Each structure stands twice: as structure tokens, then as C-alpha cells.
Amino acid sequence: MTTPAIVDSHCHLDFPDFKDELPEVVARATAAGVTRMVTICTKLHAEPSVRAIAETYAPVFFAAATHPMGVASEPMATVEQLVEIAKHPKMVAIGETGLDYHYTADTKAVQQESLLIHIEAARQTSLPLIIHARAADDDMARILAAEHKAGAFDCVMHCFSSSAELGRAALDLGFYLSMSGIATFKKSTELREIFASAPVDRILVETDAPYLAPQPHRGKRNEPAYTALTAQVGAEVFNMDYTDFAAQTSANFDRLFAKAAAWGTA
């Protein structure tokens, strides 16, 4: 019996949690049916090491940006810098960028400046934007709507756990919502209802590994192999067979991350 193929659209394989264990982590993911992974560079000075992981492991692609929580302590990214990095054949998205007012509300102005730079890079490269949004729903909805009107771009709301209002605003712009291990938690009923009300052709799945391990591994280190556990809950949310949900979310990934899809057929 063939294991259904699925994609981990967001993980952090360069983090110390995976030091000296990457071959085994990638092998376990492949065994679980995870045919592709996007590992995220959150600080541009780390981009060479993130890129190297994608170059080493065939199923791994990468994205790059300055994370909003670190933007005040990092050099401000430039559009030109991001466009240059995007020339790499396995660089498939701009992100993660966004707004986080939960821990770093004091830097909201510089976070917004950084977000605008990353949006412009997404426009110029035609790569999707990966958005991190926490405790900033109003500003996020306002900026995304205004910027999309000024010049279209594609986007996924990574690890979506915000309000139904922000989810609807993103969907109305043609964006995608990504389901993480949070959706498997017992108390996440309202979040599962938000996903259930979305079109299934706008849903992705991810781990955000090493964070947010799904049940039954909650509280432990997450890894890409656990994508399948989140997707099993996703299939229940949409009242679908797991094989069909895995195929649907993989097709959604291919549509949004077209560069990764093209790599697979090159």
C-alpha cells in the first residue's frame, strides 16, 4: 500500500534542534509520505546555511526573509537583496515576514516597514509571500488589502491561528491558510471551525518544526514527518478521506508554490 504523498509547507530545518540529525529527520519525513518540505530562513545572514540544506536534500526547498520578531535587531532587508536570493532554483517563496505584536509590539513600525519591503519583493519575483501574523489582525488585514490593491501578489497565512475575520480577509484576497499542529489541539475547536468554513482548495498543511508538534506529540520537538498527523485532523475537518485531503493540499501547494512544482517536473 502506497503512503499518500503530502507536503510540509513550512519548517525550520536549520534550527539547532535538528543539529547532527538532519539525514534521519528527512528520512522519517519521506517514510511518512512527506515528499517535499520548505525550510524557512528567518534571518538573512543565515541564508547560506538554509540554502545549503535545500541543496543537500532533494525533497527540501527554501524561503528567506527577516522574521518580524527579529527585524529590529537585524539589518533591514532590501528588495534587491531578496530578489537576488530568489534567483536560486530552490528558493520558492518570500518569508516568513509579517507582524507580531504579542511579544514585539514595541517594534510595530519597523515590522510594518519590513513587511512592505517583502511584499514588493514578492511582486517582483512572482513568488508567494509567507505571512506570520500574531496579535496584529487589524493592521495585517489593512496592509494586505491595501498592498494587494496596489499590486497583486500571492500569499499564505502560515500557521494560521488568528481570528475568523483575518482568515476571511485573507481568503477574499485569494490567499491561502496553512494548518499547523495547533489545529489538532483539543481546545482548538474554534480554529477548526474557521478552517472548515474555508474552501479546501485554499488549505495547506505544515509543521513549523521544531515548534507546535501535533497530538499526540504536543510539547515535544516537532518534525516534518508529523505533517501527516495534522493532515489526518485536516481530513476530518473537511470530512474527506485522508488520501484525498493529502492530494488536495499537495495540489494547493503546487498551485501556490509554482516554482517548487516546476522543479519536480524539470
C-alpha positions as CSV (number, residue, x, y, z in Angstrom):
1,M,0.0,0.0,0.0
2,T,1.4,3.4,-1.0
3,T,1.7,6.1,1.6
4,P,-0.2,9.2,0.5
5,A,2.1,12.0,-0.6
6,I,1.9,15.2,1.4
7,V,3.9,18.5,1.7
8,D,5.3,20.2,4.8
9,S,4.9,23.8,3.6
10,H,6.8,25.4,6.5
11,C,9.6,24.1,8.8
12,H,12.9,25.3,10.2
13,L,15.5,22.6,9.5
14,D,18.4,24.9,10.2
15,F,17.5,25.3,13.9
16,P,19.8,23.7,16.5
17,D,17.0,21.2,17.4
18,F,18.0,19.2,14.3
19,K,21.7,19.5,14.6
20,D,23.5,16.3,13.5
21,E,20.2,14.6,12.8
22,L,19.0,16.0,9.5
23,P,19.5,12.9,7.4
24,E,17.3,10.9,9.8
25,V,14.7,13.7,10.1
26,V,14.4,13.9,6.3
27,A,14.3,10.1,6.0
28,R,11.5,9.9,8.6
29,A,9.6,12.6,6.7
30,T,9.9,10.7,3.4
31,A,8.8,7.5,5.1
32,A,5.7,9.3,6.4
33,G,4.8,10.4,2.8
34,V,6.2,13.9,3.1
35,T,7.6,14.3,-0.4
36,R,8.6,18.0,-0.1
37,M,9.5,20.4,2.7
38,V,10.0,24.1,2.6
39,T,12.6,25.2,5.2
40,I,12.4,28.8,6.2
41,C,15.3,31.3,6.7
42,T,14.3,33.8,9.4
43,K,17.5,35.9,9.4
44,L,19.1,36.7,6.1
45,H,22.6,36.3,7.4
46,A,21.7,32.6,7.9
47,E,20.5,32.2,4.3
48,P,23.7,30.4,3.1
49,S,23.2,27.6,5.6
50,V,19.5,27.3,4.9
51,R,20.2,27.2,1.2
52,A,22.8,24.5,1.7
53,I,20.2,22.3,3.3
54,A,18.0,22.6,0.3
55,E,20.9,21.9,-2.0
56,T,21.8,18.8,0.1
57,Y,18.4,17.1,0.3
58,A,16.3,16.6,-2.8
59,P,12.9,17.0,-1.1
60,V,13.8,20.3,0.6
61,F,13.2,23.8,-0.8
62,F,13.7,27.0,1.0
63,A,12.3,30.5,1.6
64,A,14.0,33.6,3.0
65,A,13.1,36.7,4.9
66,T,13.7,38.6,8.1
67,H,11.2,37.4,10.7
68,P,9.1,40.2,12.2
69,M,10.2,39.4,15.8
70,G,13.8,39.9,14.8
71,V,13.6,42.8,12.4
72,A,14.6,45.4,15.0
73,S,17.9,43.7,15.7
74,E,18.7,42.6,12.2
75,P,19.8,44.8,9.2
76,M,16.8,45.9,7.2
77,A,16.3,43.6,4.2
78,T,16.2,45.3,0.8
79,V,14.1,44.4,-2.2
80,E,17.2,43.9,-4.3
81,Q,18.7,41.6,-1.7
82,L,15.6,39.4,-1.7
83,V,15.3,39.4,-5.5
84,E,18.9,38.3,-5.8
85,I,18.4,35.4,-3.3
86,A,15.3,34.4,-5.2
87,K,17.4,33.6,-8.3
88,H,18.3,30.3,-6.7
89,P,16.3,27.5,-8.3
90,K,15.2,26.0,-4.9
91,M,14.2,29.4,-3.3
92,V,10.4,29.2,-3.7
93,A,8.9,31.9,-1.5
94,I,9.5,35.2,0.3
95,G,9.1,34.7,4.0
96,E,8.4,34.4,6.7
97,T,7.6,38.1,7.1
98,G,4.6,39.8,8.8
99,L,3.6,41.3,12.1
100,D,3.9,40.0,15.7
101,Y,2.6,42.3,18.4
102,H,2.3,39.6,21.0
103,Y,6.0,39.7,22.0
104,T,7.3,42.7,20.0
105,A,4.6,45.3,19.8
106,D,7.2,48.0,20.6
107,T,8.7,47.4,17.1
108,K,5.5,47.5,15.2
109,A,6.6,50.5,13.0
110,V,9.8,48.7,11.8
111,Q,7.9,45.5,11.4
112,Q,5.5,47.2,9.0
113,E,8.4,48.8,7.1
114,S,9.9,45.4,6.7
115,L,6.6,43.8,5.6
116,L,6.3,46.3,2.8
117,I,9.7,45.5,1.5
118,H,9.0,41.8,1.5
119,I,5.7,42.4,-0.3
120,E,7.4,44.3,-3.0
121,A,10.0,41.5,-3.4
122,A,7.1,39.0,-3.7
123,R,5.7,41.2,-6.5
124,Q,9.0,41.5,-8.4
125,T,9.9,37.8,-8.1
126,S,6.3,36.4,-8.6
127,L,7.0,34.2,-5.6
128,P,4.4,33.7,-2.9
129,L,4.6,35.6,0.4
130,I,4.7,33.7,3.7
131,I,3.0,35.7,6.4
132,H,3.4,35.4,10.2
133,A,0.6,37.2,12.0
134,R,0.1,37.3,15.7
135,A,-1.9,39.7,17.8
136,A,-1.9,42.1,14.8
137,D,-5.1,41.2,12.9
138,D,-6.4,44.7,12.2
139,D,-3.1,46.0,10.9
140,M,-2.4,42.9,9.0
141,A,-5.8,42.9,7.2
142,R,-5.4,46.6,6.4
143,I,-1.9,46.3,5.0
144,L,-2.5,43.2,2.9
145,A,-5.7,44.6,1.4
146,A,-4.1,48.0,0.5
147,E,-0.9,46.4,-0.9
148,H,-2.8,43.8,-2.9
149,K,-4.9,46.5,-4.4
150,A,-1.7,48.5,-5.3
151,G,-0.2,45.5,-7.0
152,A,-1.2,41.8,-6.7
153,F,0.8,39.1,-5.1
154,D,0.2,35.6,-3.8
155,C,0.3,34.7,-0.1
156,V,-0.1,32.1,2.5
157,M,-1.1,32.8,6.1
158,H,1.4,30.5,7.8
159,C,0.4,28.6,10.9
160,F,-2.9,30.3,10.8
161,S,-4.4,30.7,14.3
162,S,-5.8,34.2,14.1
163,S,-9.4,35.4,14.0
164,A,-12.1,34.4,11.6
165,E,-12.2,38.0,10.4
166,L,-8.5,37.9,9.3
167,G,-9.0,34.5,7.8
168,R,-11.9,35.7,5.7
169,A,-10.0,38.9,4.7
170,A,-7.1,36.7,3.5
171,L,-9.4,34.3,1.6
172,D,-11.2,37.2,0.0
173,L,-7.8,38.4,-1.4
174,G,-7.3,34.9,-2.9
175,F,-4.7,33.9,-0.3
176,Y,-4.2,30.5,1.4
177,L,-4.5,29.4,5.1
178,S,-2.0,26.9,6.4
179,M,-2.9,24.4,9.1
180,S,-0.4,23.5,11.8
181,G,-0.3,21.3,14.8
182,I,-2.4,23.8,16.7
183,A,-5.4,22.6,14.8
184,T,-5.0,19.2,16.4
185,F,-5.2,20.5,20.0
186,K,-8.3,19.7,22.0
187,K,-9.2,23.3,22.7
188,S,-8.8,24.4,19.1
189,T,-12.4,23.9,18.2
190,E,-13.0,27.5,17.0
191,L,-9.9,27.3,14.8
192,R,-11.0,24.0,13.3
193,E,-14.3,25.7,12.5
194,I,-12.5,28.6,10.8
195,F,-10.7,26.1,8.6
196,A,-13.9,24.1,7.9
197,S,-15.6,27.3,6.6
198,A,-12.7,27.9,4.1
199,P,-12.5,26.4,0.6
200,V,-10.5,23.3,0.7
201,D,-8.6,24.3,-2.4
202,R,-7.0,27.2,-0.3
203,I,-5.6,25.0,2.5
204,L,-2.0,24.0,3.1
205,V,-0.5,21.9,5.9
206,E,2.7,22.5,7.8
207,T,4.6,21.6,10.9
208,D,6.5,24.8,11.8
209,A,9.0,22.3,13.1
210,P,10.6,22.2,15.6
211,Y,7.6,24.1,17.2
212,L,3.9,23.2,17.7
213,A,4.0,19.4,17.5
214,P,0.6,18.0,16.8
215,Q,-1.2,15.5,19.1
216,P,-0.1,13.0,20.4
217,H,3.4,14.7,20.4
218,R,2.3,18.1,21.8
219,G,5.0,19.6,23.9
220,K,7.8,17.6,22.3
221,R,10.0,18.5,19.4
222,N,8.1,18.7,16.1
223,E,9.5,17.4,12.8
224,P,8.3,17.2,9.2
225,A,7.2,13.6,9.5
226,Y,4.4,14.8,11.8
227,T,2.8,16.7,8.9
228,A,0.7,13.6,8.3
229,L,-0.8,13.8,11.8
230,T,-2.0,17.4,11.2
231,A,-3.3,16.4,7.8
232,Q,-5.3,13.5,9.3
233,V,-7.1,16.0,11.5
234,G,-7.5,18.3,8.5
235,A,-9.2,15.4,6.6
236,E,-11.7,15.1,9.5
237,V,-12.3,18.8,9.5
238,F,-13.2,18.7,5.8
239,N,-15.0,15.3,6.1
240,M,-12.6,13.9,3.5
241,D,-10.7,10.7,3.1
242,Y,-7.1,11.2,4.2
243,T,-5.7,10.2,0.8
244,D,-8.0,12.8,-0.9
245,F,-7.1,15.5,1.6
246,A,-3.4,14.8,1.1
247,A,-3.8,15.0,-2.6
248,Q,-5.8,18.2,-2.4
249,T,-3.4,20.0,-0.2
250,S,-0.4,18.9,-2.3
251,A,-2.2,20.3,-5.4
252,N,-2.8,23.5,-3.5
253,F,0.9,23.7,-2.7
254,D,1.8,23.2,-6.3
255,R,-0.5,26.0,-7.4
256,L,0.9,28.5,-4.9
257,F,4.5,27.3,-4.8
258,A,4.7,27.0,-8.6
259,K,8.5,27.2,-8.6
260,A,8.7,24.1,-6.4
261,A,6.2,22.3,-8.6
262,A,8.2,23.2,-11.7
263,W,11.3,21.8,-10.1
264,G,9.6,18.5,-9.7
265,T,8.9,18.3,-13.4
266,A,12.2,19.7,-14.7
